[in-house]
Amino acid sequence: MFSLSNITISPLLSHDAKDALIYLKLIAKETSFLTFGIDDLDMSEKRAVAFYESLQDPRSGHIIKGVYKNKIISIADIQRPEKKRLSHCGELSISALKLYWGTGVSSKMFNSLLKWAQDEGLKRLSLIVREDNLRALRFYKKLGFVEEGKTIDSIYVNGYYYNEYIMAKYLK
């Protein structure tokens, strides 16, 4: 039986690239709320390794995996801009396999990233979320994110354009 206490959260490292790509292909099939689809995941394992290595430098960001029964069930990251004037900001992304939605996995992943962001001195986390993704909107508001703006027809999925909200959380 699933228990949140049995989830191991740790940095996603370059040697996790193959498992991470498998995970990404699974979630791309499960939901259309992502900014990428299955067709966007033609990246080689070598390219994935380079991306994950880049996020091991705290100046670039931080990426973590949630593992349950030796399987990646969630990936979350904060990416930081290269520009010094924006170095206090980070862009957040969280995903989880659909089976684990509503179980607390995403909250646990967020809390881990929040601690990292605070330790790194970040002052602002932002994200984008599709306007019709009501579950995610409620989740992010519960975490203290506020809507800052809305982009119109900013994402095209399966023949339809969708609006997205820009949300942010200010850290102390």
One Martini backbone bead per residue (centre of mass of N, CA, C, O) as a GRO file, in nm:
protein
  172
    1MET     BB    1   0.098   0.035   0.020
    2PHE     BB    2   0.075   0.361   0.001
    3SER     BB    3   0.342   0.588   0.124
    4LEU     BB    4   0.485   0.890   0.173
    5SER     BB    5   0.728   0.777   0.352
    6ASN     BB    6   0.837   0.596   0.087
    7ILE     BB    7   0.957   0.848  -0.028
    8THR     BB    8   1.231   0.944  -0.230
    9ILE     BB    9   1.433   1.235  -0.215
   10SER     BB   10   1.643   1.344  -0.491
   11PRO     BB   11   1.868   1.408  -0.695
   12LEU     BB   12   1.894   1.447  -1.035
   13LEU     BB   13   2.105   1.260  -1.224
   14SER     BB   14   2.274   1.160  -1.498
   15HIS     BB   15   2.219   0.845  -1.432
   16ASP     BB   16   1.886   0.908  -1.461
   17ALA     BB   17   1.806   0.963  -1.759
   18LYS     BB   18   1.658   0.709  -1.853
   19ASP     BB   19   1.434   0.712  -1.633
   20ALA     BB   20   1.335   1.000  -1.695
   21LEU     BB   21   1.241   0.946  -1.986
   22ILE     BB   22   1.032   0.738  -1.912
   23TYR     BB   23   0.865   0.920  -1.733
   24LEU     BB   24   0.803   1.146  -1.942
   25LYS     BB   25   0.648   0.956  -2.136
   26LEU     BB   26   0.425   0.884  -1.939
   27ILE     BB   27   0.311   1.173  -1.875
   28ALA     BB   28   0.257   1.254  -2.173
   29LYS     BB   29   0.021   1.033  -2.192
   30GLU     BB   30  -0.165   1.127  -1.935
   31THR     BB   31  -0.126   1.445  -2.017
   32SER     BB   32  -0.202   1.788  -2.150
   33PHE     BB   33  -0.075   2.003  -1.926
   34LEU     BB   34   0.181   2.015  -2.057
   35THR     BB   35   0.451   2.171  -2.245
   36PHE     BB   36   0.466   1.872  -2.342
   37GLY     BB   37   0.508   1.602  -2.563
   38ILE     BB   38   0.593   1.308  -2.695
   39ASP     BB   39   0.729   1.453  -2.951
   40ASP     BB   40   0.943   1.617  -2.756
   41LEU     BB   41   1.100   1.324  -2.664
   42ASP     BB   42   1.371   1.289  -2.872
   43MET     BB   43   1.584   1.283  -2.678
   44SER     BB   44   1.872   1.198  -2.583
   45GLU     BB   45   2.052   1.073  -2.331
   46LYS     BB   46   2.286   1.270  -2.368
   47ARG     BB   47   2.116   1.532  -2.350
   48ALA     BB   48   1.995   1.473  -2.074
   49VAL     BB   49   2.255   1.467  -1.918
   50ALA     BB   50   2.333   1.763  -1.974
   51PHE     BB   51   2.087   1.887  -1.838
   52TYR     BB   52   2.121   1.761  -1.552
   53GLU     BB   53   2.404   1.875  -1.506
   54SER     BB   54   2.324   2.180  -1.516
   55LEU     BB   55   2.137   2.137  -1.242
   56GLN     BB   56   2.392   2.106  -1.036
   57ASP     BB   57   2.408   2.407  -1.058
   58PRO     BB   58   2.280   2.650  -0.854
   59ARG     BB   59   2.284   2.878  -1.079
   60SER     BB   60   2.068   2.705  -1.260
   61GLY     BB   61   1.962   2.489  -1.036
   62HIS     BB   62   1.710   2.230  -0.951
   63ILE     BB   63   1.677   1.864  -0.938
   64ILE     BB   64   1.418   1.620  -0.868
   65LYS     BB   65   1.325   1.304  -0.723
   66GLY     BB   66   1.062   1.064  -0.695
   67VAL     BB   67   1.073   0.753  -0.513
   68TYR     BB   68   0.896   0.435  -0.574
   69LYS     BB   69   0.986   0.132  -0.593
   70ASN     BB   70   1.230   0.213  -0.797
   71LYS     BB   71   1.046   0.461  -0.909
   72ILE     BB   72   0.970   0.722  -1.094
   73ILE     BB   73   0.694   0.964  -0.989
   74SER     BB   74   0.875   1.236  -0.976
   75ILE     BB   75   0.936   1.576  -1.099
   76ALA     BB   76   1.143   1.859  -0.998
   77ASP     BB   77   1.203   2.219  -1.062
   78ILE     BB   78   1.456   2.480  -1.073
   79GLN     BB   79   1.504   2.759  -1.280
   80ARG     BB   80   1.770   2.977  -1.362
   81PRO     BB   81   1.881   3.261  -1.456
   82GLU     BB   82   2.175   3.407  -1.585
   83LYS     BB   83   2.101   3.674  -1.496
   84LYS     BB   84   2.178   3.874  -1.236
   85ARG     BB   85   1.902   4.040  -1.214
   86LEU     BB   86   1.751   3.730  -1.191
   87SER     BB   87   1.886   3.548  -0.952
   88HIS     BB   88   1.623   3.561  -0.746
   89CYS     BB   89   1.497   3.362  -0.950
   90GLY     BB   90   1.244   3.099  -1.021
   91GLU     BB   91   1.138   2.814  -1.212
   92LEU     BB   92   0.867   2.605  -1.172
   93SER     BB   93   0.842   2.235  -1.168
   94ILE     BB   94   0.573   1.985  -1.159
   95SER     BB   95   0.553   1.621  -1.151
   96ALA     BB   96   0.318   1.335  -1.181
   97LEU     BB   97   0.185   1.060  -1.163
   98LYS     BB   98  -0.149   1.003  -1.171
   99LEU     BB   99  -0.163   0.796  -0.933
  100TYR     BB  100  -0.034   1.048  -0.733
  101TRP     BB  101  -0.259   1.222  -0.726
  102GLY     BB  102  -0.349   1.348  -0.408
  103THR     BB  103  -0.103   1.226  -0.199
  104GLY     BB  104   0.152   1.455  -0.156
  105VAL     BB  105   0.394   1.450  -0.349
  106SER     BB  106   0.405   1.745  -0.454
  107SER     BB  107   0.440   1.875  -0.177
  108LYS     BB  108   0.705   1.733  -0.107
  109MET     BB  109   0.862   1.846  -0.345
  110PHE     BB  110   0.820   2.144  -0.289
  111ASN     BB  111   0.949   2.155  -0.005
  112SER     BB  112   1.230   2.081  -0.105
  113LEU     BB  113   1.263   2.324  -0.302
  114LEU     BB  114   1.211   2.550  -0.101
  115LYS     BB  115   1.457   2.503   0.073
  116TRP     BB  116   1.661   2.548  -0.148
  117ALA     BB  117   1.574   2.836  -0.227
  118GLN     BB  118   1.630   2.961   0.051
  119ASP     BB  119   1.931   2.874   0.072
  120GLU     BB  120   1.991   3.044  -0.211
  121GLY     BB  121   1.816   3.327  -0.193
  122LEU     BB  122   1.549   3.327  -0.302
  123LYS     BB  123   1.248   3.545  -0.375
  124ARG     BB  124   1.129   3.397  -0.648
  125LEU     BB  125   0.853   3.210  -0.774
  126SER     BB  126   0.759   3.061  -1.085
  127LEU     BB  127   0.475   2.993  -1.312
  128ILE     BB  128   0.288   2.784  -1.532
  129VAL     BB  129  -0.075   2.753  -1.605
  130ARG     BB  130  -0.342   2.622  -1.711
  131GLU     BB  131  -0.661   2.743  -1.697
  132ASP     BB  132  -0.796   2.431  -1.697
  133ASN     BB  133  -0.610   2.353  -1.436
  134LEU     BB  134  -0.766   2.337  -1.148
  135ARG     BB  135  -0.597   2.158  -0.964
  136ALA     BB  136  -0.332   2.323  -0.988
  137LEU     BB  137  -0.440   2.594  -0.899
  138ARG     BB  138  -0.517   2.505  -0.612
  139PHE     BB  139  -0.239   2.405  -0.528
  140TYR     BB  140  -0.077   2.673  -0.566
  141LYS     BB  141  -0.251   2.844  -0.377
  142LYS     BB  142  -0.195   2.670  -0.124
  143LEU     BB  143   0.126   2.748  -0.151
  144GLY     BB  144   0.108   3.084  -0.225
  145PHE     BB  145   0.022   3.145  -0.499
  146VAL     BB  146  -0.012   3.404  -0.747
  147GLU     BB  147  -0.170   3.587  -0.974
  148GLU     BB  148  -0.018   3.796  -1.242
  149GLY     BB  149  -0.127   3.655  -1.513
  150LYS     BB  150  -0.221   3.634  -1.873
  151THR     BB  151  -0.216   3.418  -2.144
  152ILE     BB  152  -0.296   3.404  -2.486
  153ASP     BB  153  -0.275   3.138  -2.673
  154SER     BB  154   0.014   2.990  -2.560
  155ILE     BB  155  -0.107   2.697  -2.616
  156TYR     BB  156  -0.079   2.396  -2.825
  157VAL     BB  157  -0.335   2.132  -2.814
  158ASN     BB  158  -0.492   1.923  -3.008
  159GLY     BB  159  -0.611   2.191  -3.181
  160TYR     BB  160  -0.572   2.388  -2.927
  161TYR     BB  161  -0.605   2.682  -2.750
  162TYR     BB  162  -0.443   2.814  -2.452
  163ASN     BB  163  -0.445   2.949  -2.150
  164GLU     BB  164  -0.227   3.121  -1.911
  165TYR     BB  165  -0.084   3.134  -1.597
  166ILE     BB  166   0.088   3.354  -1.394
  167MET     BB  167   0.285   3.258  -1.115
  168ALA     BB  168   0.366   3.352  -0.763
  169LYS     BB  169   0.626   3.336  -0.507
  170TYR     BB  170   0.722   3.485  -0.205
  171LEU     BB  171   1.013   3.497  -0.028
  172LYS     BB  172   1.185   3.524   0.298
   0.00000   0.00000   0.00000
